[in-house]
Amino acid sequence: MTCSPLLDNLKKRSLVMELTRDFFRSMDFMEVETPLRCPSIIPEAHIDPVTSQGAYLQASPELCMKRLLARGADKIFQICKCFRQGERGQRHLPELTLLEWYAVNQTYEDLMDQCQGLLRHIAQGLGTPERLVYQGTSLDLTNAFERMTVAGAFERFYDVSLNQAIDTGRFDEIISFDIEPHLGISRPCFLYDYPISMASLSAIHPEKPDTAQRFEMYVAGIELANGFTELTDHELQRTRFKMENELRIRHGKAKLPLPEKFLSDLALMPPAAGIALGMDRLVMLFCDAPDIEQVVAFPPELL
């Protein structure tokens, strides 16, 4: 009896999860679990939380994982469910699976190297070590992944500079519609050094005070991961959270409570780097699936 295409994809999904855990365990990362329900979450202007009995379902395990770093954890990872209101599309689900990992005394450059190693490890485990073929696009995994600054991407793919895009409020629009489709086509690409205003949890670049040590990884035009050198200044982080809440109010959204226990622990957190990677999208890539609902057991419409 042959399996359906969905079951074939779910089998591959299971193997991708297994290979992911194998990769991090080989580097002495400890797998952790943190609560899904929290009294406060990260205030973000463009992410709307899901509530549950007076608390919030996590949109990311980031706060609790960084609190573990403040309490002495060294290298940790987690694969978990996260929830974001109103997110549904070809690459979006309101209940998604995220992989996040954090390591003390590392930077966003270390994370880029680890992303490259992870994709190669999974491809090797799936028997396709040299190339990833997605929707007719063949991506090289053997050579170093491309690295491009955000400013360089605006120069290369659009006729408006990065600063002009920010000043006119068109940054997100240009990134989404005019730059992202060009990224990671022949090989995966790291888009790095974001404007500080687009990176509320990131450390400031030591040589560029208007730039954050943040990157996003793209594969076949799909945003796959968002990582950064962590901001450890708890007072500056408080200010940035307040700014995000101000943006929420400006957009007609509710103000969110500040995560006070996280801010207290952040004062004790050592230098570190952390990243979130969308596992559903990663499985899409390795299953050559054009729609995210083809790699999950039940999309929300079937529940």
C-alpha atoms as an extended CHARMM CRD file, in Angstrom:
* protein
*
       303  EXT
         1         1  MET       CA              0.0000000000        0.0000000000        0.0000000000  PROA      1               0.0000000000
         2         2  THR       CA              1.5130000000        3.3320000000       -1.0480000000  PROA      2               0.0000000000
         3         3  CYS       CA              1.4900000000        6.3950000000        1.1760000000  PROA      3               0.0000000000
         4         4  SER       CA             -0.3140000000        9.5880000000        0.2400000000  PROA      4               0.0000000000
         5         5  PRO       CA              1.8160000000       12.6520000000       -0.6360000000  PROA      5               0.0000000000
         6         6  LEU       CA              0.9250000000       14.1370000000        2.7640000000  PROA      6               0.0000000000
         7         7  LEU       CA              2.1200000000       11.0710000000        4.6480000000  PROA      7               0.0000000000
         8         8  ASP       CA              5.3250000000       11.0490000000        2.5920000000  PROA      8               0.0000000000
         9         9  ASN       CA              5.8850000000       14.6630000000        3.6260000000  PROA      9               0.0000000000
        10        10  LEU       CA              5.1170000000       13.9000000000        7.2710000000  PROA      10              0.0000000000
        11        11  LYS       CA              7.6790000000       11.0830000000        7.2250000000  PROA      11              0.0000000000
        12        12  LYS       CA             10.2660000000       13.4860000000        5.8400000000  PROA      12              0.0000000000
        13        13  ARG       CA              9.2040000000       16.0800000000        8.4190000000  PROA      13              0.0000000000
        14        14  SER       CA              9.8830000000       13.5700000000       11.1760000000  PROA      14              0.0000000000
        15        15  LEU       CA             13.3350000000       12.8770000000        9.7470000000  PROA      15              0.0000000000
        16        16  VAL       CA             14.1090000000       16.6090000000        9.4510000000  PROA      16              0.0000000000
        17        17  MET       CA             13.2200000000       17.0130000000       13.1400000000  PROA      17              0.0000000000
        18        18  GLU       CA             15.4220000000       14.0560000000       14.0620000000  PROA      18              0.0000000000
        19        19  LEU       CA             18.3550000000       15.3770000000       12.0250000000  PROA      19              0.0000000000
        20        20  THR       CA             17.9410000000       18.8300000000       13.5620000000  PROA      20              0.0000000000
        21        21  ARG       CA             18.1610000000       17.4300000000       17.0750000000  PROA      21              0.0000000000
        22        22  ASP       CA             21.1380000000       15.3060000000       16.0420000000  PROA      22              0.0000000000
        23        23  PHE       CA             22.9500000000       18.3980000000       14.7260000000  PROA      23              0.0000000000
        24        24  PHE       CA             22.5880000000       20.3670000000       17.9490000000  PROA      24              0.0000000000
        25        25  ARG       CA             23.3800000000       17.4500000000       20.2200000000  PROA      25              0.0000000000
        26        26  SER       CA             26.5860000000       16.8860000000       18.2290000000  PROA      26              0.0000000000
        27        27  MET       CA             27.6090000000       20.4340000000       19.2650000000  PROA      27              0.0000000000
        28        28  ASP       CA             26.7160000000       19.8710000000       22.9300000000  PROA      28              0.0000000000
        29        29  PHE       CA             23.5660000000       21.9850000000       22.9000000000  PROA      29              0.0000000000
        30        30  MET       CA             21.0270000000       21.0300000000       25.5610000000  PROA      30              0.0000000000
        31        31  GLU       CA             17.4100000000       20.6670000000       24.4860000000  PROA      31              0.0000000000
        32        32  VAL       CA             15.0430000000       22.5740000000       26.7800000000  PROA      32              0.0000000000
        33        33  GLU       CA             11.3030000000       23.0820000000       27.2130000000  PROA      33              0.0000000000
        34        34  THR       CA              9.7590000000       26.3450000000       28.3880000000  PROA      34              0.0000000000
        35        35  PRO       CA              6.1140000000       27.2840000000       29.1280000000  PROA      35              0.0000000000
        36        36  LEU       CA              3.7140000000       27.9400000000       26.2540000000  PROA      36              0.0000000000
        37        37  ARG       CA              1.5180000000       30.2350000000       28.3870000000  PROA      37              0.0000000000
        38        38  CYS       CA              3.0770000000       33.3200000000       29.9350000000  PROA      38              0.0000000000
        39        39  PRO       CA              1.6920000000       36.4090000000       31.7060000000  PROA      39              0.0000000000
        40        40  SER       CA              3.6600000000       38.6300000000       29.3080000000  PROA      40              0.0000000000
        41        41  ILE       CA              5.4060000000       38.2600000000       25.9630000000  PROA      41              0.0000000000
        42        42  ILE       CA              7.6070000000       40.3520000000       23.7020000000  PROA      42              0.0000000000
        43        43  PRO       CA              5.7860000000       43.5510000000       22.6810000000  PROA      43              0.0000000000
        44        44  GLU       CA              6.1000000000       43.5830000000       18.8860000000  PROA      44              0.0000000000
        45        45  ALA       CA              4.4010000000       46.0630000000       16.6100000000  PROA      45              0.0000000000
        46        46  HSD       CA              3.6560000000       43.5850000000       13.8280000000  PROA      46              0.0000000000
        47        47  ILE       CA              2.8330000000       40.3930000000       15.7500000000  PROA      47              0.0000000000
        48        48  ASP       CA             -0.5320000000       40.0060000000       17.4630000000  PROA      48              0.0000000000
        49        49  PRO       CA             -0.6130000000       37.5460000000       20.3670000000  PROA      49              0.0000000000
        50        50  VAL       CA             -3.1380000000       34.8200000000       21.1350000000  PROA      50              0.0000000000
        51        51  THR       CA             -4.6010000000       34.9320000000       24.6470000000  PROA      51              0.0000000000
        52        52  SER       CA             -5.4390000000       31.9850000000       26.8910000000  PROA      52              0.0000000000
        53        53  GLN       CA             -7.2770000000       32.3780000000       30.2180000000  PROA      53              0.0000000000
        54        54  GLY       CA             -5.7650000000       35.7560000000       31.0130000000  PROA      54              0.0000000000
        55        55  ALA       CA             -2.2860000000       34.8490000000       29.7420000000  PROA      55              0.0000000000
        56        56  TYR       CA             -0.5790000000       34.8180000000       26.3480000000  PROA      56              0.0000000000
        57        57  LEU       CA              0.3950000000       31.8650000000       24.2050000000  PROA      57              0.0000000000
        58        58  GLN       CA              4.0040000000       32.3890000000       23.1960000000  PROA      58              0.0000000000
        59        59  ALA       CA              4.7930000000       33.8470000000       19.7960000000  PROA      59              0.0000000000
        60        60  SER       CA              8.3680000000       32.7260000000       20.4920000000  PROA      60              0.0000000000
        61        61  PRO       CA             10.1400000000       30.9880000000       23.3940000000  PROA      61              0.0000000000
        62        62  GLU       CA             12.8160000000       33.7040000000       23.2960000000  PROA      62              0.0000000000
        63        63  LEU       CA             12.2060000000       35.3730000000       26.6580000000  PROA      63              0.0000000000
        64        64  CYS       CA             12.2780000000       32.1940000000       28.7330000000  PROA      64              0.0000000000
        65        65  MET       CA             15.2600000000       30.7980000000       26.8440000000  PROA      65              0.0000000000
        66        66  LYS       CA             17.2700000000       33.9490000000       27.4750000000  PROA      66              0.0000000000
        67        67  ARG       CA             16.2720000000       33.8220000000       31.1300000000  PROA      67              0.0000000000
        68        68  LEU       CA             17.8700000000       30.3630000000       31.2050000000  PROA      68              0.0000000000
        69        69  LEU       CA             21.0900000000       31.8910000000       29.8520000000  PROA      69              0.0000000000
        70        70  ALA       CA             20.9450000000       34.4280000000       32.6850000000  PROA      70              0.0000000000
        71        71  ARG       CA             20.7160000000       31.5000000000       35.1120000000  PROA      71              0.0000000000
        72        72  GLY       CA             23.8120000000       29.7510000000       33.8210000000  PROA      72              0.0000000000
        73        73  ALA       CA             22.7810000000       27.7980000000       30.7260000000  PROA      73              0.0000000000
        74        74  ASP       CA             25.4740000000       27.8020000000       28.0460000000  PROA      74              0.0000000000
        75        75  LYS       CA             24.1100000000       26.3900000000       24.7800000000  PROA      75              0.0000000000
        76        76  ILE       CA             20.4190000000       25.5380000000       24.4580000000  PROA      76              0.0000000000
        77        77  PHE       CA             17.8830000000       24.7520000000       21.7300000000  PROA      77              0.0000000000
        78        78  GLN       CA             14.1650000000       24.0910000000       21.5480000000  PROA      78              0.0000000000
        79        79  ILE       CA             11.6250000000       22.9560000000       18.9480000000  PROA      79              0.0000000000
        80        80  CYS       CA              8.1840000000       24.1300000000       20.0030000000  PROA      80              0.0000000000
        81        81  LYS       CA              4.7510000000       25.3690000000       19.0170000000  PROA      81              0.0000000000
        82        82  CYS       CA              4.1820000000       29.1220000000       18.8020000000  PROA      82              0.0000000000
        83        83  PHE       CA              1.0370000000       31.1210000000       18.1370000000  PROA      83              0.0000000000
        84        84  ARG       CA              0.3870000000       34.3090000000       16.1840000000  PROA      84              0.0000000000
        85        85  GLN       CA             -3.0510000000       35.7480000000       15.6020000000  PROA      85              0.0000000000
        86        86  GLY       CA             -4.2890000000       36.2130000000       12.0750000000  PROA      86              0.0000000000
        87        87  GLU       CA             -1.3090000000       34.6530000000       10.2960000000  PROA      87              0.0000000000
        88        88  ARG       CA             -2.5300000000       32.3790000000        7.5160000000  PROA      88              0.0000000000
        89        89  GLY       CA             -1.2250000000       32.0540000000        4.0010000000  PROA      89              0.0000000000
        90        90  GLN       CA              0.8930000000       29.9520000000        1.6980000000  PROA      90              0.0000000000
        91        91  ARG       CA              3.8600000000       30.2790000000        4.0990000000  PROA      91              0.0000000000
        92        92  HSD       CA              2.0600000000       31.2130000000        7.3210000000  PROA      92              0.0000000000
        93        93  LEU       CA              0.1240000000       29.3790000000       10.0200000000  PROA      93              0.0000000000
        94        94  PRO       CA             -1.4300000000       30.7820000000       13.2090000000  PROA      94              0.0000000000
        95        95  GLU       CA              0.0690000000       27.7580000000       15.0250000000  PROA      95              0.0000000000
        96        96  LEU       CA              3.6100000000       27.2590000000       13.8210000000  PROA      96              0.0000000000
        97        97  THR       CA              6.6480000000       25.2250000000       14.8100000000  PROA      97              0.0000000000
        98        98  LEU       CA              9.8160000000       27.1520000000       15.6300000000  PROA      98              0.0000000000
        99        99  LEU       CA             13.3480000000       26.0400000000       16.2580000000  PROA      99              0.0000000000
       100       100  GLU       CA             15.2810000000       28.4480000000       18.4560000000  PROA      100             0.0000000000
       101       101  TRP       CA             18.8330000000       28.1930000000       19.7350000000  PROA      101             0.0000000000
       102       102  TYR       CA             20.9890000000       30.3950000000       21.9460000000  PROA      102             0.0000000000
       103       103  ALA       CA             24.6590000000       30.2940000000       22.8990000000  PROA      103             0.0000000000
       104       104  VAL       CA             26.7470000000       32.3320000000       25.3090000000  PROA      104             0.0000000000
       105       105  ASN       CA             29.7550000000       34.2860000000       24.0340000000  PROA      105             0.0000000000
       106       106  GLN       CA             28.7090000000       33.9710000000       20.3910000000  PROA      106             0.0000000000
       107       107  THR       CA             27.6190000000       36.5280000000       17.7900000000  PROA      107             0.0000000000
       108       108  TYR       CA             25.3580000000       36.6480000000       14.7540000000  PROA      108             0.0000000000
       109       109  GLU       CA             28.3080000000       35.5530000000       12.6210000000  PROA      109             0.0000000000
       110       110  ASP       CA             28.4980000000       32.2820000000       14.5920000000  PROA      110             0.0000000000
       111       111  LEU       CA             24.7690000000       31.7920000000       13.9850000000  PROA      111             0.0000000000
       112       112  MET       CA             25.2400000000       32.1770000000       10.2290000000  PROA      112             0.0000000000
       113       113  ASP       CA             27.8820000000       29.4550000000       10.3000000000  PROA      113             0.0000000000
       114       114  GLN       CA             25.5560000000       27.2140000000       12.3170000000  PROA      114             0.0000000000
       115       115  CYS       CA             22.6630000000       27.7660000000        9.8890000000  PROA      115             0.0000000000
       116       116  GLN       CA             24.9120000000       26.6990000000        7.0510000000  PROA      116             0.0000000000
       117       117  GLY       CA             25.9880000000       23.6110000000        8.9980000000  PROA      117             0.0000000000
       118       118  LEU       CA             22.4020000000       22.7070000000        9.8880000000  PROA      118             0.0000000000
       119       119  LEU       CA             21.1090000000       22.8130000000        6.3120000000  PROA      119             0.0000000000
       120       120  ARG       CA             24.0670000000       20.7660000000        5.1030000000  PROA      120             0.0000000000
       121       121  HSD       CA             23.5850000000       18.2210000000        7.8930000000  PROA      121             0.0000000000
       122       122  ILE       CA             19.8940000000       17.7710000000        7.0400000000  PROA      122             0.0000000000
       123       123  ALA       CA             20.5980000000       17.5180000000        3.3190000000  PROA      123             0.0000000000
       124       124  GLN       CA             23.2840000000       14.9000000000        4.0110000000  PROA      124             0.0000000000
       125       125  GLY       CA             20.8630000000       12.9100000000        6.1820000000  PROA      125             0.0000000000
       126       126  LEU       CA             18.2300000000       13.0230000000        3.4520000000  PROA      126             0.0000000000
       127       127  GLY       CA             20.6980000000       11.7800000000        0.8520000000  PROA      127             0.0000000000
       128       128  THR       CA             21.0090000000       15.0540000000       -1.1010000000  PROA      128             0.0000000000
       129       129  PRO       CA             24.2150000000       16.5670000000        0.3170000000  PROA      129             0.0000000000
       130       130  GLU       CA             25.1930000000       18.8860000000       -2.5190000000  PROA      130             0.0000000000
       131       131  ARG       CA             21.9670000000       20.4980000000       -3.7110000000  PROA      131             0.0000000000
       132       132  LEU       CA             18.4890000000       21.4340000000       -2.6020000000  PROA      132             0.0000000000
       133       133  VAL       CA             15.9290000000       21.5400000000       -5.3990000000  PROA      133             0.0000000000
       134       134  TYR       CA             12.8400000000       23.5990000000       -4.6300000000  PROA      134             0.0000000000
       135       135  GLN       CA             10.0970000000       24.3050000000       -7.1760000000  PROA      135             0.0000000000
       136       136  GLY       CA             12.4810000000       23.9720000000      -10.0910000000  PROA      136             0.0000000000
       137       137  THR       CA             15.2560000000       26.0170000000       -8.4540000000  PROA      137             0.0000000000
       138       138  SER       CA             18.5140000000       24.1780000000       -7.7400000000  PROA      138             0.0000000000
       139       139  LEU       CA             20.4430000000       25.6090000000       -4.7890000000  PROA      139             0.0000000000
       140       140  ASP       CA             24.1080000000       24.9110000000       -4.1260000000  PROA      140             0.0000000000
       141       141  LEU       CA             24.7660000000       23.7880000000       -0.5420000000  PROA      141             0.0000000000
       142       142  THR       CA             28.4640000000       22.9590000000       -0.9010000000  PROA      142             0.0000000000
       143       143  ASN       CA             29.9050000000       26.4600000000       -1.2820000000  PROA      143             0.0000000000
       144       144  ALA       CA             29.6680000000       29.2060000000        1.3320000000  PROA      144             0.0000000000
       145       145  PHE       CA             26.2040000000       30.7340000000        1.5860000000  PROA      145             0.0000000000
       146       146  GLU       CA             25.9010000000       34.2560000000        0.2110000000  PROA      146             0.0000000000
       147       147  ARG       CA             26.1160000000       37.1980000000        2.6170000000  PROA      147             0.0000000000
       148       148  MET       CA             24.6300000000       40.5740000000        1.6570000000  PROA      148             0.0000000000
       149       149  THR       CA             24.0330000000       43.6780000000        3.7580000000  PROA      149             0.0000000000
       150       150  VAL       CA             20.5690000000       45.2050000000        3.8010000000  PROA      150             0.0000000000
       151       151  ALA       CA             22.0030000000       48.4380000000        2.3810000000  PROA      151             0.0000000000
       152       152  GLY       CA             23.7200000000       46.4460000000       -0.3820000000  PROA      152             0.0000000000
       153       153  ALA       CA             20.4620000000       44.6820000000       -1.2420000000  PROA      153             0.0000000000
       154       154  PHE       CA             18.6910000000       48.0260000000       -1.7380000000  PROA      154             0.0000000000
       155       155  GLU       CA             21.5260000000       49.1700000000       -4.0010000000  PROA      155             0.0000000000
       156       156  ARG       CA             21.4210000000       45.9480000000       -5.9970000000  PROA      156             0.0000000000
       157       157  PHE       CA             17.6980000000       45.3230000000       -6.3700000000  PROA      157             0.0000000000
       158       158  TYR       CA             15.9400000000       48.6830000000       -6.0170000000  PROA      158             0.0000000000
       159       159  ASP       CA             16.3610000000       52.2950000000       -7.1160000000  PROA      159             0.0000000000
       160       160  VAL       CA             15.7300000000       53.7380000000       -3.6340000000  PROA      160             0.0000000000
       161       161  SER       CA             18.3930000000       53.7150000000       -0.9280000000  PROA      161             0.0000000000
       162       162  LEU       CA             17.9100000000       52.0680000000        2.4520000000  PROA      162             0.0000000000
       163       163  ASN       CA             17.7030000000       55.4410000000        4.2020000000  PROA      163             0.0000000000
       164       164  GLN       CA             15.1490000000       56.7410000000        1.6940000000  PROA      164             0.0000000000
       165       165  ALA       CA             13.0320000000       53.6220000000        2.2010000000  PROA      165             0.0000000000
       166       166  ILE       CA             13.0410000000       54.1390000000        5.9830000000  PROA      166             0.0000000000
       167       167  ASP       CA             12.3000000000       57.8760000000        5.7070000000  PROA      167             0.0000000000
       168       168  THR       CA              9.2890000000       57.2430000000        3.4480000000  PROA      168             0.0000000000
       169       169  GLY       CA              7.9700000000       54.2950000000        5.4860000000  PROA      169             0.0000000000
       170       170  ARG       CA              8.4580000000       51.8630000000        2.5870000000  PROA      170             0.0000000000
       171       171  PHE       CA             11.1160000000       49.5860000000        4.0830000000  PROA      171             0.0000000000
       172       172  ASP       CA              8.8700000000       46.5690000000        4.7210000000  PROA      172             0.0000000000
       173       173  GLU       CA              7.0810000000       46.9430000000        1.3880000000  PROA      173             0.0000000000
       174       174  ILE       CA             10.3020000000       47.0510000000       -0.6500000000  PROA      174             0.0000000000
       175       175  ILE       CA             11.8980000000       44.1890000000        1.2740000000  PROA      175             0.0000000000
       176       176  SER       CA              8.8270000000       41.9610000000        0.8420000000  PROA      176             0.0000000000
       177       177  PHE       CA              7.9770000000       42.6220000000       -2.7920000000  PROA      177             0.0000000000
       178       178  ASP       CA             11.1690000000       43.7920000000       -4.4820000000  PROA      178             0.0000000000
       179       179  ILE       CA             14.1150000000       42.2690000000       -2.5940000000  PROA      179             0.0000000000
       180       180  GLU       CA             13.0620000000       38.9770000000       -0.9670000000  PROA      180             0.0000000000
       181       181  PRO       CA             12.1440000000       37.2440000000       -4.2680000000  PROA      181             0.0000000000
       182       182  HSD       CA             15.7780000000       37.6450000000       -5.4180000000  PROA      182             0.0000000000
       183       183  LEU       CA             17.3910000000       36.2090000000       -2.2910000000  PROA      183             0.0000000000
       184       184  GLY       CA             18.7360000000       32.6880000000       -1.9490000000  PROA      184             0.0000000000
       185       185  ILE       CA             18.0470000000       31.6480000000       -5.5270000000  PROA      185             0.0000000000
       186       186  SER       CA             21.3260000000       29.9600000000       -6.5310000000  PROA      186             0.0000000000
       187       187  ARG       CA             22.4470000000       29.3520000000       -2.9390000000  PROA      187             0.0000000000
       188       188  PRO       CA             21.0590000000       30.2870000000        0.4870000000  PROA      188             0.0000000000
       189       189  CYS       CA             21.5900000000       33.9350000000        1.4120000000  PROA      189             0.0000000000
       190       190  PHE       CA             22.1080000000       35.8260000000        4.6670000000  PROA      190             0.0000000000
       191       191  LEU       CA             20.7220000000       39.3650000000        4.5860000000  PROA      191             0.0000000000
       192       192  TYR       CA             22.4800000000       41.1220000000        7.4570000000  PROA      192             0.0000000000
       193       193  ASP       CA             23.1030000000       44.4180000000        9.2710000000  PROA      193             0.0000000000
       194       194  TYR       CA             19.5610000000       45.7150000000        9.6290000000  PROA      194             0.0000000000
       195       195  PRO       CA             18.7150000000       49.2840000000       10.6290000000  PROA      195             0.0000000000
       196       196  ILE       CA             18.5830000000       49.5780000000       14.4080000000  PROA      196             0.0000000000
       197       197  SER       CA             14.9060000000       50.5980000000       14.1750000000  PROA      197             0.0000000000
       198       198  MET       CA             14.1270000000       47.1650000000       12.6770000000  PROA      198             0.0000000000
       199       199  ALA       CA             15.7760000000       45.1080000000       15.4180000000  PROA      199             0.0000000000
       200       200  SER       CA             14.3530000000       45.7730000000       18.8710000000  PROA      200             0.0000000000
       201       201  LEU       CA             16.1410000000       42.8600000000       20.5860000000  PROA      201             0.0000000000
       202       202  SER       CA             19.4820000000       43.0750000000       18.7640000000  PROA      202             0.0000000000
       203       203  ALA       CA             22.8130000000       44.4440000000       19.8860000000  PROA      203             0.0000000000
       204       204  ILE       CA             24.1500000000       47.5680000000       18.1880000000  PROA      204             0.0000000000
       205       205  HSD       CA             26.9580000000       47.0060000000       15.6920000000  PROA      205             0.0000000000
       206       206  PRO       CA             30.2130000000       48.1380000000       17.3980000000  PROA      206             0.0000000000
       207       207  GLU       CA             31.3640000000       50.0230000000       14.2940000000  PROA      207             0.0000000000
       208       208  LYS       CA             27.9620000000       51.2350000000       12.9850000000  PROA      208             0.0000000000
       209       209  PRO       CA             25.8170000000       52.9090000000       15.6660000000  PROA      209             0.0000000000
       210       210  ASP       CA             22.7400000000       53.0430000000       13.4080000000  PROA      210             0.0000000000
       211       211  THR       CA             22.9800000000       49.3240000000       12.5670000000  PROA      211             0.0000000000
       212       212  ALA       CA             21.9810000000       46.1700000000       14.4410000000  PROA      212             0.0000000000
       213       213  GLN       CA             23.8280000000       42.8570000000       14.4370000000  PROA      213             0.0000000000
       214       214  ARG       CA             20.8210000000       41.0920000000       12.9560000000  PROA      214             0.0000000000
       215       215  PHE       CA             20.3600000000       38.8460000000        9.9080000000  PROA      215             0.0000000000
       216       216  GLU       CA             17.6900000000       36.8740000000        8.1310000000  PROA      216             0.0000000000
       217       217  MET       CA             18.3580000000       33.7360000000        6.1050000000  PROA      217             0.0000000000
       218       218  TYR       CA             16.6250000000       33.2350000000        2.7610000000  PROA      218             0.0000000000
       219       219  VAL       CA             16.3500000000       30.0670000000        0.7100000000  PROA      219             0.0000000000
       220       220  ALA       CA             14.6670000000       30.1680000000       -2.7180000000  PROA      220             0.0000000000
       221       221  GLY       CA             13.2060000000       33.5770000000       -1.8730000000  PROA      221             0.0000000000
       222       222  ILE       CA             11.6720000000       32.2690000000        1.3800000000  PROA      222             0.0000000000
       223       223  GLU       CA             12.5440000000       33.8910000000        4.7020000000  PROA      223             0.0000000000
       224       224  LEU       CA             13.6370000000       30.9920000000        6.8900000000  PROA      224             0.0000000000
       225       225  ALA       CA             15.3680000000       32.3810000000        9.9890000000  PROA      225             0.0000000000
       226       226  ASN       CA             15.9200000000       35.5600000000       11.9890000000  PROA      226             0.0000000000
       227       227  GLY       CA             18.9830000000       35.7930000000       14.2380000000  PROA      227             0.0000000000
       228       228  PHE       CA             21.0530000000       38.3520000000       16.0740000000  PROA      228             0.0000000000
       229       229  THR       CA             23.6780000000       39.1290000000       18.6240000000  PROA      229             0.0000000000
       230       230  GLU       CA             21.5770000000       39.6770000000       21.7260000000  PROA      230             0.0000000000
       231       231  LEU       CA             20.9800000000       43.0310000000       23.3530000000  PROA      231             0.0000000000
       232       232  THR       CA             21.9350000000       42.6550000000       27.0360000000  PROA      232             0.0000000000
       233       233  ASP       CA             21.3560000000       46.2350000000       28.2000000000  PROA      233             0.0000000000
       234       234  HSD       CA             18.1250000000       45.8380000000       30.1680000000  PROA      234             0.0000000000
       235       235  GLU       CA             17.3760000000       49.5640000000       30.3260000000  PROA      235             0.0000000000
       236       236  LEU       CA             17.8030000000       50.0010000000       26.5790000000  PROA      236             0.0000000000
       237       237  GLN       CA             15.6740000000       46.9010000000       26.0520000000  PROA      237             0.0000000000
       238       238  ARG       CA             12.9310000000       48.4190000000       28.2080000000  PROA      238             0.0000000000
       239       239  THR       CA             13.0460000000       51.5720000000       26.0700000000  PROA      239             0.0000000000
       240       240  ARG       CA             12.7920000000       49.5570000000       22.8790000000  PROA      240             0.0000000000
       241       241  PHE       CA              9.8350000000       47.5550000000       24.2100000000  PROA      241             0.0000000000
       242       242  LYS       CA              8.0820000000       50.8420000000       25.0170000000  PROA      242             0.0000000000
       243       243  MET       CA              8.7580000000       52.0400000000       21.4770000000  PROA      243             0.0000000000
       244       244  GLU       CA              7.2020000000       48.8410000000       20.0880000000  PROA      244             0.0000000000
       245       245  ASN       CA              4.1260000000       49.4510000000       22.2310000000  PROA      245             0.0000000000
       246       246  GLU       CA              3.9150000000       53.0010000000       20.9250000000  PROA      246             0.0000000000
       247       247  LEU       CA              3.9380000000       51.6210000000       17.3880000000  PROA      247             0.0000000000
       248       248  ARG       CA              1.1860000000       49.1650000000       18.3300000000  PROA      248             0.0000000000
       249       249  ILE       CA             -0.9750000000       51.9970000000       19.6580000000  PROA      249             0.0000000000
       250       250  ARG       CA             -0.2820000000       54.0400000000       16.5130000000  PROA      250             0.0000000000
       251       251  HSD       CA             -1.5200000000       51.0860000000       14.4400000000  PROA      251             0.0000000000
       252       252  GLY       CA             -4.6920000000       50.7710000000       16.5210000000  PROA      252             0.0000000000
       253       253  LYS       CA             -3.5160000000       47.7360000000       18.4850000000  PROA      253             0.0000000000
       254       254  ALA       CA             -3.5860000000       47.0930000000       22.2350000000  PROA      254             0.0000000000
       255       255  LYS       CA             -0.6010000000       47.9480000000       24.3890000000  PROA      255             0.0000000000
       256       256  LEU       CA              1.0640000000       44.8310000000       25.8300000000  PROA      256             0.0000000000
       257       257  PRO       CA              2.4280000000       44.4840000000       29.3790000000  PROA      257             0.0000000000
       258       258  LEU       CA              6.1970000000       44.6110000000       29.6780000000  PROA      258             0.0000000000
       259       259  PRO       CA              7.9040000000       41.3160000000       30.6350000000  PROA      259             0.0000000000
       260       260  GLU       CA              9.3550000000       42.5940000000       33.9070000000  PROA      260             0.0000000000
       261       261  LYS       CA             10.8890000000       39.3050000000       35.1000000000  PROA      261             0.0000000000
       262       262  PHE       CA             12.6920000000       38.9470000000       31.7730000000  PROA      262             0.0000000000
       263       263  LEU       CA             14.0270000000       42.5050000000       32.0190000000  PROA      263             0.0000000000
       264       264  SER       CA             15.3120000000       41.7860000000       35.5250000000  PROA      264             0.0000000000
       265       265  ASP       CA             17.0580000000       38.6060000000       34.3780000000  PROA      265             0.0000000000
       266       266  LEU       CA             18.4330000000       40.3450000000       31.2810000000  PROA      266             0.0000000000
       267       267  ALA       CA             20.6580000000       42.4330000000       33.5460000000  PROA      267             0.0000000000
       268       268  LEU       CA             22.3870000000       39.1560000000       34.5000000000  PROA      268             0.0000000000
       269       269  MET       CA             22.5940000000       37.6240000000       31.0210000000  PROA      269             0.0000000000
       270       270  PRO       CA             26.0910000000       37.2250000000       29.5270000000  PROA      270             0.0000000000
       271       271  PRO       CA             26.9060000000       38.1630000000       25.9090000000  PROA      271             0.0000000000
       272       272  ALA       CA             25.0880000000       35.7430000000       23.6080000000  PROA      272             0.0000000000
       273       273  ALA       CA             23.4890000000       35.1620000000       20.2300000000  PROA      273             0.0000000000
       274       274  GLY       CA             20.1130000000       33.6400000000       19.3910000000  PROA      274             0.0000000000
       275       275  ILE       CA             17.9560000000       32.7380000000       16.4260000000  PROA      275             0.0000000000
       276       276  ALA       CA             14.4850000000       31.5480000000       15.4280000000  PROA      276             0.0000000000
       277       277  LEU       CA             14.0440000000       29.2770000000       12.4090000000  PROA      277             0.0000000000
       278       278  GLY       CA             10.6790000000       28.2550000000       10.9630000000  PROA      278             0.0000000000
       279       279  MET       CA             10.5710000000       24.4690000000       10.9190000000  PROA      279             0.0000000000
       280       280  ASP       CA              7.4030000000       24.2920000000        8.8140000000  PROA      280             0.0000000000
       281       281  ARG       CA              9.1030000000       26.3310000000        6.0840000000  PROA      281             0.0000000000
       282       282  LEU       CA             12.2880000000       24.2890000000        6.3910000000  PROA      282             0.0000000000
       283       283  VAL       CA             10.2610000000       21.1180000000        5.8200000000  PROA      283             0.0000000000
       284       284  MET       CA              8.5150000000       22.8010000000        2.8570000000  PROA      284             0.0000000000
       285       285  LEU       CA             11.9210000000       23.3140000000        1.2510000000  PROA      285             0.0000000000
       286       286  PHE       CA             13.0960000000       19.7460000000        1.7300000000  PROA      286             0.0000000000
       287       287  CYS       CA              9.7130000000       18.3290000000        0.6330000000  PROA      287             0.0000000000
       288       288  ASP       CA              9.5760000000       20.6260000000       -2.4190000000  PROA      288             0.0000000000
       289       289  ALA       CA              6.1310000000       21.7070000000       -1.1910000000  PROA      289             0.0000000000
       290       290  PRO       CA              4.7540000000       25.0350000000       -2.4830000000  PROA      290             0.0000000000
       291       291  ASP       CA              2.2230000000       25.4100000000        0.3590000000  PROA      291             0.0000000000
       292       292  ILE       CA              2.8120000000       25.1290000000        4.0960000000  PROA      292             0.0000000000
       293       293  GLU       CA             -0.4030000000       23.1180000000        4.5770000000  PROA      293             0.0000000000
       294       294  GLN       CA              1.2300000000       20.2700000000        2.6340000000  PROA      294             0.0000000000
       295       295  VAL       CA              3.7620000000       19.6520000000        5.4470000000  PROA      295             0.0000000000
       296       296  VAL       CA              1.5110000000       19.7520000000        8.5360000000  PROA      296             0.0000000000
       297       297  ALA       CA             -0.8580000000       17.0090000000        9.6490000000  PROA      297             0.0000000000
       298       298  PHE       CA             -3.8760000000       19.3180000000        9.9410000000  PROA      298             0.0000000000
       299       299  PRO       CA             -4.0850000000       22.9190000000        8.7250000000  PROA      299             0.0000000000
       300       300  PRO       CA             -6.5400000000       24.9730000000       10.8220000000  PROA      300             0.0000000000
       301       301  GLU       CA             -9.3240000000       24.7240000000        8.2350000000  PROA      301             0.0000000000
       302       302  LEU       CA             -9.5200000000       20.9370000000        8.6970000000  PROA      302             0.0000000000
       303       303  LEU       CA             -9.8710000000       21.0180000000       12.4890000000  PROA      303             0.0000000000
